[in-house]
Amino acid sequence: MRLVAVVGPSGAGKDTLMAAACAADPRIRAARRVITRPAEAGGEDFEGVSEAVFVARAEAGDFALHWRAHGLGYGIPAAELAGNGIVLFNASRAVLATAAAQFPGLRVVLVTAPPEVLAARLAGRARESGADQAARLARAGFALPDGLDVAVVHNDASPEMGLARFMAALQPERV
């Protein structure tokens, strides 16, 4: 198994590229996250749980990784990381050092786009208020921890170009 953490600012297209990669290659699959957000909030395919359920699952050791971001709890169930092939998980930069220590050989794919593209995508998905969108944009230029195996994907062109760049980052030995 090859484990790949996919990170990037809100609106960069992480979920879109992950879904397209999974559809394009049956050896690639995405770990389904648990989030303290209602399931009907839209976006990625995730398991929405209450704060109490999230805390109980974290304390029970259900998650291989868990963190807080944007006022929400995010967890990757350990069972989601089992199996063969390439396993993608949408992560926060805050958990990357922990993930790299826990999973030797972890690859990080940073998906990014110019600020105007991020702003348009956030506005288009209409999940957050204008103030929340602005806060997400303010955090877009983050630094990653040192010492990681990182590939950068600029997702600022056509969906086909974004997918081609993403697939190359997932499988650099094939390029």
Residue frames as a rotation matrix with the C-alpha (Angstrom) as fourth column:
MET 1
0.578 0.816 0.000 0.00
0.816 -0.578 0.000 0.00
0.000 0.000 -1.000 0.00
ARG 2
-0.660 -0.675 0.330 1.12
0.659 -0.731 -0.178 3.52
0.362 0.100 0.927 -0.74
LEU 3
0.240 0.729 -0.641 -0.39
0.925 -0.371 -0.076 6.17
-0.294 -0.575 -0.764 1.52
VAL 4
-0.607 -0.366 0.706 -0.84
0.634 -0.758 0.151 9.70
0.479 0.539 0.692 0.14
ALA 5
-0.115 0.512 -0.851 -1.93
0.729 -0.539 -0.423 12.71
-0.675 -0.669 -0.311 2.17
VAL 6
-0.241 0.142 0.960 -3.65
0.807 -0.520 0.279 15.29
0.539 0.842 0.011 -0.04
VAL 7
-0.057 0.134 -0.989 -3.46
0.769 -0.626 -0.129 18.82
-0.637 -0.768 -0.067 1.34
GLY 8
-0.714 -0.213 0.667 -4.09
0.604 -0.669 0.433 22.31
0.354 0.712 0.606 0.08
PRO 9
-0.927 0.355 -0.120 -6.15
-0.237 -0.803 -0.547 25.40
-0.291 -0.478 0.828 0.63
SER 10
-0.155 0.960 0.232 -9.92
0.381 0.275 -0.883 25.33
-0.912 -0.048 -0.408 0.57
GLY 11
0.677 0.527 -0.514 -11.12
-0.272 -0.470 -0.840 25.58
-0.684 0.708 -0.175 -3.01
ALA 12
-0.289 -0.886 -0.362 -7.99
-0.759 -0.019 0.651 24.10
-0.584 0.463 -0.667 -4.58
GLY 13
0.317 0.513 -0.798 -9.94
-0.901 0.426 -0.084 21.08
0.296 0.745 0.597 -5.84
LYS 14
-0.662 -0.637 0.394 -8.57
-0.739 0.641 -0.207 18.34
-0.121 -0.429 -0.895 -3.62
ASP 15
-0.208 0.665 0.717 -11.83
-0.237 0.677 -0.697 16.38
-0.949 -0.315 0.017 -3.42
THR 16
0.719 0.477 -0.506 -12.49
-0.561 -0.032 -0.827 16.76
-0.411 0.878 0.245 -7.14
LEU 17
0.053 -0.795 -0.604 -9.03
-0.921 0.195 -0.338 15.48
0.386 0.574 -0.722 -8.08
MET 18
-0.704 -0.277 0.654 -9.19
-0.585 0.748 -0.313 12.63
-0.402 -0.603 -0.689 -5.58
ALA 19
0.211 0.875 0.436 -12.57
-0.248 0.479 -0.842 11.48
-0.945 0.070 0.319 -6.94
ALA 20
0.720 0.021 -0.693 -11.34
-0.691 -0.056 -0.720 11.74
-0.054 0.998 -0.026 -10.54
ALA 21
-0.357 -0.920 -0.159 -8.18
-0.908 0.382 -0.174 9.75
0.221 0.082 -0.972 -9.73
CYS 22
-0.535 0.236 0.811 -10.23
-0.375 0.794 -0.479 7.00
-0.757 -0.560 -0.336 -8.06
ALA 23
0.583 0.812 0.006 -12.53
-0.288 0.213 -0.934 6.85
-0.760 0.543 0.358 -11.08
ALA 24
0.546 -0.428 -0.720 -9.57
-0.829 -0.151 -0.539 6.74
0.122 0.891 -0.437 -13.48
ASP 25
-0.351 -0.766 -0.538 -7.61
-0.526 0.637 -0.563 3.94
0.774 0.085 -0.627 -11.80
PRO 26
0.646 0.718 -0.259 -9.12
-0.215 0.497 0.841 1.10
0.732 -0.488 0.475 -9.74
ARG 27
0.056 -0.707 -0.705 -5.86
0.766 0.483 -0.424 0.76
0.640 -0.517 0.568 -7.79
ILE 28
-0.886 -0.301 0.353 -6.48
0.065 -0.834 -0.547 4.20
0.460 -0.462 0.759 -6.24
ARG 29
0.140 0.953 -0.267 -9.04
0.709 0.092 0.700 4.74
0.692 -0.287 -0.663 -3.51
ALA 30
-0.363 -0.166 0.917 -9.87
-0.318 -0.903 -0.289 7.51
0.876 -0.396 0.275 -1.08
ALA 31
-0.752 0.104 -0.651 -10.21
0.628 0.413 -0.659 7.06
0.200 -0.905 -0.376 2.66
ARG 32
0.126 0.890 0.439 -13.63
0.379 -0.452 0.807 8.29
0.917 0.065 -0.394 3.82
ARG 33
-0.832 -0.493 0.255 -13.24
0.021 -0.487 -0.873 10.87
0.555 -0.721 0.415 6.58
VAL 34
0.099 0.784 -0.613 -15.36
0.962 0.081 0.260 11.30
0.253 -0.615 -0.746 9.69
ILE 35
-0.771 -0.311 0.555 -16.25
0.260 -0.950 -0.172 14.96
0.581 0.012 0.814 10.25
THR 36
-0.498 0.608 -0.619 -18.27
0.710 -0.124 -0.693 16.79
-0.498 -0.784 -0.371 12.88
ARG 37
-0.777 0.337 -0.532 -20.39
-0.545 -0.783 0.300 18.35
-0.315 0.522 0.792 10.15
PRO 38
0.190 0.908 0.374 -23.89
-0.385 0.419 -0.823 17.33
-0.903 0.012 0.429 9.03
ALA 39
-0.411 -0.357 0.839 -23.71
0.480 0.697 0.532 14.81
-0.775 0.622 -0.115 6.17
GLU 40
0.455 0.673 0.583 -26.09
0.860 -0.162 -0.484 16.94
-0.231 0.722 -0.653 4.12
ALA 41
0.411 -0.370 -0.833 -23.55
-0.021 -0.917 0.397 19.81
-0.911 -0.145 -0.385 4.13
GLY 42
0.997 0.027 -0.067 -22.29
-0.068 0.050 -0.996 18.51
-0.024 0.998 0.051 0.79
GLY 43
0.250 -0.960 -0.123 -18.80
-0.963 -0.260 0.069 18.32
-0.098 0.101 -0.990 -0.66
GLU 44
-0.633 -0.632 -0.447 -16.82
-0.660 0.743 -0.115 15.13
0.405 0.222 -0.887 -0.30
ASP 45
0.420 0.651 -0.632 -18.29
-0.141 0.735 0.663 11.77
0.896 -0.189 0.401 0.67
PHE 46
-0.715 -0.648 0.264 -17.84
-0.335 -0.013 -0.942 11.76
0.614 -0.762 -0.207 4.45
GLU 47
-0.108 0.641 -0.760 -19.43
0.758 0.548 0.354 10.38
0.644 -0.537 -0.545 7.58
GLY 48
-0.270 0.097 0.958 -21.04
-0.356 -0.934 -0.006 13.20
0.895 -0.343 0.287 9.52
VAL 49
-0.055 0.204 -0.977 -21.11
0.789 0.609 0.083 12.69
0.612 -0.767 -0.194 13.30
SER 50
0.895 0.355 0.271 -21.86
0.082 -0.728 0.681 14.72
0.439 -0.587 -0.680 16.40
GLU 51
0.128 -0.858 0.497 -19.06
-0.730 -0.421 -0.538 16.15
0.671 -0.294 -0.680 18.52
ALA 52
0.279 0.037 0.959 -19.83
-0.875 0.422 0.239 13.59
-0.396 -0.906 0.150 21.25
VAL 53
0.952 0.077 0.296 -19.61
0.044 0.923 -0.382 10.64
-0.302 0.377 0.875 18.85
PHE 54
0.640 -0.767 0.043 -16.36
-0.131 -0.165 -0.978 12.00
0.757 0.620 -0.206 17.38
VAL 55
0.035 -0.632 0.775 -14.75
-0.945 -0.274 -0.180 12.36
0.326 -0.725 -0.606 20.80
ALA 56
0.530 0.232 0.816 -15.89
-0.594 0.788 0.162 8.87
-0.605 -0.571 0.555 21.83
ARG 57
0.981 -0.175 0.087 -14.45
0.184 0.676 -0.713 7.34
0.066 0.716 0.695 18.65
ALA 58
0.371 -0.895 0.249 -11.16
-0.425 -0.402 -0.811 9.21
0.826 0.195 -0.529 19.08
GLU 59
0.048 -0.316 0.948 -10.87
-0.998 0.033 0.061 8.07
-0.051 -0.948 -0.313 22.70
ALA 60
0.721 0.290 0.630 -11.65
-0.309 0.948 -0.083 4.48
-0.621 -0.135 0.772 21.64
GLY 61
-0.310 -0.946 0.089 -8.75
-0.250 0.172 0.953 4.56
-0.917 0.273 -0.290 19.15
ASP 62
0.492 0.630 0.602 -10.98
0.438 0.418 -0.796 4.29
-0.753 0.655 -0.070 16.08
PHE 63
0.985 -0.072 -0.157 -8.97
-0.166 -0.641 -0.749 6.87
-0.046 0.764 -0.644 14.14
ALA 64
0.384 -0.913 0.138 -5.52
0.913 0.354 -0.202 6.38
0.135 0.204 0.970 12.64
LEU 65
-0.833 -0.539 0.129 -5.34
0.521 -0.841 -0.146 10.19
0.187 -0.054 0.981 12.60
HIS 66
0.364 0.930 0.050 -7.58
0.898 -0.365 0.247 12.94
0.248 -0.045 -0.968 13.87
TRP 67
-0.794 -0.599 -0.105 -7.35
0.608 -0.783 -0.132 16.72
-0.003 -0.169 0.986 14.13
ARG 68
0.290 0.834 -0.469 -9.32
0.711 -0.516 -0.478 19.93
-0.641 -0.195 -0.742 14.45
ALA 69
-0.879 -0.465 0.106 -9.58
0.421 -0.651 0.631 22.58
-0.224 0.599 0.768 11.75
HIS 70
-0.750 0.590 0.299 -12.12
-0.147 -0.589 0.794 25.23
0.645 0.552 0.529 10.81
GLY 71
-0.420 0.580 0.698 -13.96
-0.908 -0.258 -0.331 24.56
-0.012 -0.773 0.635 14.08
LEU 72
0.671 0.665 -0.329 -14.61
-0.694 0.719 0.039 20.93
0.262 0.203 0.943 13.13
GLY 73
0.035 -0.617 0.786 -13.21
-0.556 0.642 0.528 17.54
-0.831 -0.456 -0.320 14.11
TYR 74
0.488 0.004 -0.873 -11.75
-0.823 0.336 -0.458 15.41
0.291 0.942 0.168 11.30
GLY 75
0.053 -0.481 0.875 -10.75
-0.617 0.673 0.407 11.76
-0.785 -0.562 -0.262 11.59
ILE 76
-0.054 -0.143 -0.988 -9.41
-0.871 0.490 -0.023 9.03
0.488 0.860 -0.151 9.34
PRO 77
0.751 0.350 0.560 -10.69
-0.598 0.720 0.352 5.65
-0.280 -0.599 0.750 10.59
ALA 78
-0.249 -0.912 0.326 -7.86
-0.665 0.406 0.627 3.13
-0.704 -0.061 -0.707 10.83
ALA 79
0.039 0.347 0.937 -9.92
0.347 0.875 -0.338 0.64
-0.937 0.339 -0.086 8.80
GLU 80
0.912 0.348 -0.217 -9.93
-0.039 -0.455 -0.890 3.07
-0.408 0.820 -0.401 5.85
LEU 81
0.359 -0.867 -0.346 -6.14
-0.915 -0.399 0.052 2.80
-0.183 0.297 -0.937 5.53
ALA 82
-0.110 -0.355 0.929 -5.99
-0.223 0.919 0.325 -0.97
-0.969 -0.171 -0.180 5.16
GLY 83
0.762 0.456 0.459 -5.57
0.231 0.471 -0.852 -2.78
-0.605 0.755 0.253 1.87
ASN 84
-0.163 -0.829 0.535 -3.54
0.827 0.182 0.533 -2.60
-0.539 0.529 0.655 -1.31
GLY 85
0.274 0.210 0.938 -2.97
0.869 -0.472 -0.148 0.05
0.412 0.856 -0.312 -3.92
ILE 86
-0.802 -0.454 0.387 -2.74
0.311 -0.872 -0.378 3.80
0.509 -0.183 0.841 -3.42
VAL 87
0.143 0.830 -0.539 -4.83
0.978 -0.035 0.206 5.15
0.152 -0.556 -0.817 -0.55
LEU 88
-0.521 -0.215 0.826 -5.54
0.264 -0.961 -0.084 8.88
0.812 0.174 0.557 -0.58
PHE 89
0.133 0.656 -0.743 -6.68
0.991 -0.078 0.109 10.87
0.013 -0.751 -0.660 2.40
ASN 90
0.258 0.093 0.962 -7.61
0.261 -0.965 0.023 14.53
0.930 0.245 -0.273 2.57
ALA 91
0.138 -0.350 -0.927 -5.58
0.982 0.174 0.080 15.97
0.133 -0.920 0.368 5.44
SER 92
0.994 0.042 0.099 -4.72
0.017 -0.969 0.246 19.15
0.107 -0.243 -0.964 7.26
ARG 93
0.242 -0.966 0.092 -1.15
-0.121 -0.124 -0.985 20.42
0.963 0.228 -0.147 7.28
ALA 94
0.178 -0.113 0.977 -1.47
-0.943 -0.304 0.136 20.40
0.282 -0.946 -0.161 11.09
VAL 95
0.726 0.175 0.665 -1.48
-0.448 0.854 0.265 16.58
-0.522 -0.490 0.698 11.13
LEU 96
0.798 -0.381 -0.468 1.26
-0.361 0.319 -0.876 15.96
0.483 0.868 0.117 8.53
ALA 97
-0.231 -0.935 0.270 4.19
-0.846 0.056 -0.530 15.63
0.481 -0.351 -0.804 10.96
THR 98
-0.125 0.291 0.949 2.20
-0.747 0.602 -0.283 13.10
-0.653 -0.744 0.142 13.01
ALA 99
0.857 0.515 -0.008 1.13
-0.371 0.607 -0.703 11.25
-0.357 0.606 0.711 9.87
ALA 100
0.484 -0.753 -0.446 4.70
-0.577 0.108 -0.809 11.09
0.658 0.649 -0.382 8.52
ALA 101
-0.459 -0.646 0.609 6.00
-0.884 0.263 -0.388 9.72
0.091 -0.716 -0.692 11.83
GLN 102
0.032 0.598 0.801 3.21
-0.588 0.659 -0.468 7.15
-0.808 -0.456 0.373 11.99
PHE 103
0.822 0.321 0.471 3.36
0.196 0.617 -0.762 6.11
-0.536 0.718 0.444 8.32
PRO 104
-0.187 -0.960 -0.210 6.94
-0.102 -0.194 0.976 5.90
-0.977 0.204 -0.062 6.99
GLY 105
-0.797 -0.178 0.578 7.04
0.526 0.266 0.808 6.54
-0.298 0.947 -0.118 3.24
LEU 106
0.246 0.936 -0.254 4.03
0.664 -0.353 -0.659 8.87
-0.706 -0.006 -0.708 3.36
ARG 107
-0.689 -0.330 0.645 3.75
0.705 -0.511 0.491 10.97
0.168 0.794 0.585 0.22
VAL 108
-0.113 0.621 -0.776 2.17
0.429 -0.674 -0.602 14.41
-0.896 -0.400 -0.190 0.43
VAL 109
-0.461 0.065 0.885 0.46
0.847 -0.264 0.461 15.98
0.264 0.962 0.066 -2.57
LEU 110
-0.464 0.239 -0.853 -0.11
0.324 -0.850 -0.415 19.71
-0.824 -0.469 0.317 -2.18
VAL 111
-0.149 0.527 0.837 -2.95
0.974 -0.069 0.216 20.85
0.171 0.847 -0.503 -4.46
THR 112
-0.330 -0.025 -0.944 -3.02
0.440 -0.889 -0.130 24.60
-0.835 -0.458 0.304 -5.00
ALA 113
0.120 0.381 0.917 -4.38
0.960 -0.280 -0.009 27.33
0.253 0.881 -0.399 -7.25
PRO 114
-0.756 -0.402 0.516 -4.07
0.328 -0.916 -0.231 31.13
0.566 -0.005 0.825 -7.53
PRO 115
-0.878 0.370 -0.304 -6.02
0.196 -0.301 -0.933 33.21
-0.437 -0.879 0.192 -4.97
GLU 116
-0.512 0.725 -0.460 -8.62
-0.823 -0.568 0.021 34.38
-0.246 0.389 0.888 -7.50
VAL 117
-0.390 0.338 -0.856 -9.36
-0.384 0.786 0.485 30.77
0.837 0.518 -0.177 -8.50
LEU 118
-0.822 0.058 -0.567 -9.69
0.500 0.553 -0.667 29.72
0.275 -0.831 -0.483 -4.85
ALA 119
-0.816 0.517 -0.259 -12.04
-0.220 -0.691 -0.688 32.64
-0.535 -0.505 0.677 -4.14
ALA 120
-0.375 0.693 -0.615 -14.28
-0.899 -0.111 0.424 31.81
0.225 0.712 0.665 -7.10
ARG 121
-0.471 0.168 -0.866 -14.47
-0.009 0.981 0.195 28.14
0.882 0.099 -0.460 -6.15
LEU 122
-0.898 0.140 -0.418 -15.30
0.435 0.127 -0.891 28.89
-0.071 -0.982 -0.175 -2.51
ALA 123
-0.649 0.691 -0.317 -18.02
-0.594 -0.721 -0.356 31.32
-0.475 -0.043 0.879 -3.56
GLY 124
-0.387 0.473 -0.792 -19.40
-0.766 0.313 0.561 28.78
0.513 0.824 0.241 -6.04
ARG 125
-0.649 0.127 -0.750 -19.78
0.285 0.955 -0.086 25.98
0.705 -0.269 -0.656 -3.51
ALA 126
-0.151 0.672 0.725 -21.72
-0.518 -0.679 0.521 28.29
0.842 -0.297 0.451 -1.14
ARG 127
0.158 0.153 -0.975 -21.02
0.586 0.781 0.218 26.17
0.795 -0.606 0.033 1.97
GLU 128
-0.309 -0.390 -0.868 -19.62
0.937 -0.282 -0.207 28.97
-0.164 -0.877 0.452 4.10
SER 129
0.765 0.501 -0.404 -20.48
0.478 -0.863 -0.165 32.60
-0.431 -0.067 -0.900 4.82
GLY 130
0.776 -0.473 0.417 -18.48
0.105 -0.555 -0.825 35.36
0.621 0.684 -0.382 3.19
ALA 131
0.523 -0.582 0.623 -16.52
-0.849 -0.423 0.318 35.83
0.079 -0.695 -0.715 6.42
ASP 132
0.555 -0.296 0.777 -15.71
-0.156 0.881 0.447 32.11
-0.817 -0.369 0.443 6.59
GLN 133
0.827 -0.260 0.498 -14.60
0.559 0.297 -0.774 32.14
0.053 0.919 0.391 2.94
ALA 134
0.678 -0.587 0.443 -12.31
-0.387 -0.797 -0.464 35.10
0.625 0.143 -0.768 3.65
ALA 135
0.482 -0.490 0.727 -10.82
-0.768 0.164 0.620 33.30
-0.423 -0.856 -0.297 6.66
ARG 136
0.682 -0.211 0.700 -10.16
0.330 0.943 -0.037 30.20
-0.653 0.256 0.713 4.54
LEU 137
0.805 -0.384 0.452 -8.48
0.367 -0.277 -0.888 32.33
0.467 0.880 -0.082 1.85
ALA 138
0.651 -0.568 0.504 -6.32
-0.708 -0.694 0.132 34.02
0.275 -0.442 -0.854 4.48
ARG 139
0.382 -0.486 0.786 -4.94
-0.489 0.615 0.618 30.60
-0.784 -0.620 -0.003 5.46
ALA 140
0.989 0.146 0.000 -4.24
-0.079 0.529 -0.845 29.54
-0.123 0.836 0.535 1.86
GLY 141
0.506 -0.858 -0.086 -0.52
-0.409 -0.152 -0.900 30.37
0.759 0.490 -0.428 1.84
PHE 142
0.854 -0.108 0.509 0.54
-0.463 0.290 0.838 27.88
-0.238 -0.951 0.198 4.49
ALA 143
-0.131 -0.947 -0.294 3.91
-0.935 0.217 -0.281 26.22
0.329 0.238 -0.914 4.97
LEU 144
0.789 0.302 -0.535 4.33
-0.190 0.948 0.255 22.47
0.585 -0.100 0.805 5.24
PRO 145
0.762 -0.552 0.338 6.56
-0.297 0.165 0.940 20.81
-0.575 -0.817 -0.038 7.84
ASP 146
0.078 -0.845 -0.529 10.12
-0.997 -0.066 -0.043 20.12
0.001 0.531 -0.847 6.72
GLY 147
-0.680 -0.603 0.417 11.34
-0.617 0.778 0.119 16.68
-0.396 -0.176 -0.901 5.72
LEU 148
0.184 0.828 0.530 8.25
-0.156 0.557 -0.816 15.44
-0.971 0.067 0.231 3.87
ASP 149
-0.790 -0.255 0.558 8.05
0.462 0.351 0.815 13.81
-0.404 0.901 -0.159 0.44
VAL 150
0.045 0.821 -0.569 5.96
0.125 -0.569 -0.813 16.55
-0.991 -0.034 -0.128 -1.24
ALA 151
-0.693 -0.084 0.716 4.71
0.721 -0.041 0.692 16.94
-0.029 0.996 0.089 -4.79
VAL 152
-0.502 0.506 -0.702 2.94
-0.090 -0.837 -0.539 20.16
-0.860 -0.207 0.466 -5.79
VAL 153
-0.466 0.476 0.746 -0.03
0.882 0.321 0.346 20.10
-0.074 0.819 -0.569 -8.18
HIS 154
-0.847 0.222 -0.483 -1.16
-0.213 -0.974 -0.075 23.41
-0.487 0.040 0.872 -9.66
ASN 155
-0.445 0.795 0.412 -4.88
0.847 0.524 -0.096 22.90
-0.292 0.306 -0.906 -10.27
ASP 156
-0.250 0.245 -0.937 -5.50
0.006 -0.967 -0.255 26.08
-0.968 -0.069 0.240 -12.22
ALA 157
-0.824 -0.044 -0.564 -6.33
-0.557 -0.114 0.823 24.82
-0.100 0.993 0.069 -15.70
SER 158
-0.020 0.844 -0.536 -8.87
-0.764 0.333 0.552 22.40
0.645 0.421 0.638 -17.20
PRO 159
0.597 0.291 0.748 -10.16
-0.733 0.576 0.361 19.45
-0.326 -0.764 0.557 -15.14
GLU 160
0.962 -0.256 -0.096 -8.28
0.167 0.829 -0.533 17.13
0.217 0.497 0.840 -17.51
MET 161
0.164 -0.948 0.274 -5.00
-0.126 -0.295 -0.947 18.98
0.978 0.120 -0.168 -16.95
GLY 162
0.101 -0.066 0.993 -5.57
-0.968 -0.236 0.083 18.99
0.229 -0.970 -0.088 -13.19
LEU 163
0.877 0.267 0.400 -6.15
-0.363 0.912 0.189 15.24
-0.314 -0.311 0.897 -13.20
ALA 164
0.743 -0.656 -0.133 -3.07
0.244 0.449 -0.860 14.59
0.624 0.606 0.494 -15.36
ARG 165
-0.064 -0.776 0.628 -0.92
-0.516 -0.513 -0.686 16.62
0.854 -0.368 -0.367 -12.97
PHE 166
0.307 0.272 0.912 -2.44
-0.948 0.171 0.268 14.88
-0.083 -0.947 0.311 -9.95
MET 167
0.997 0.069 0.040 -1.90
-0.063 0.988 -0.143 11.39
-0.049 0.140 0.989 -11.39
ALA 168
0.391 -0.920 0.002 1.73
0.089 0.036 -0.995 12.25
0.916 0.390 0.096 -12.16
ALA 169
-0.134 -0.425 0.895 2.20
-0.829 -0.447 -0.336 13.35
0.543 -0.787 -0.292 -8.55
LEU 170
0.626 0.451 0.636 0.67
-0.735 0.614 0.289 10.11
-0.260 -0.648 0.716 -7.26
GLN 171
0.794 -0.294 0.532 2.79
0.364 0.931 -0.028 7.88
-0.487 0.216 0.846 -9.46
PRO 172
0.568 -0.604 -0.559 6.07
-0.651 -0.745 0.144 9.72
-0.503 0.283 -0.817 -10.15
GLU 173
-0.337 -0.734 0.589 7.73
-0.180 0.665 0.725 6.46
-0.924 0.139 -0.356 -11.21
ARG 174
0.145 0.492 0.858 5.40
0.765 0.494 -0.412 6.34
-0.627 0.717 -0.305 -14.24
VAL 175
0.834 0.182 -0.522 6.28
-0.077 -0.896 -0.436 9.83
-0.547 0.404 -0.733 -15.52
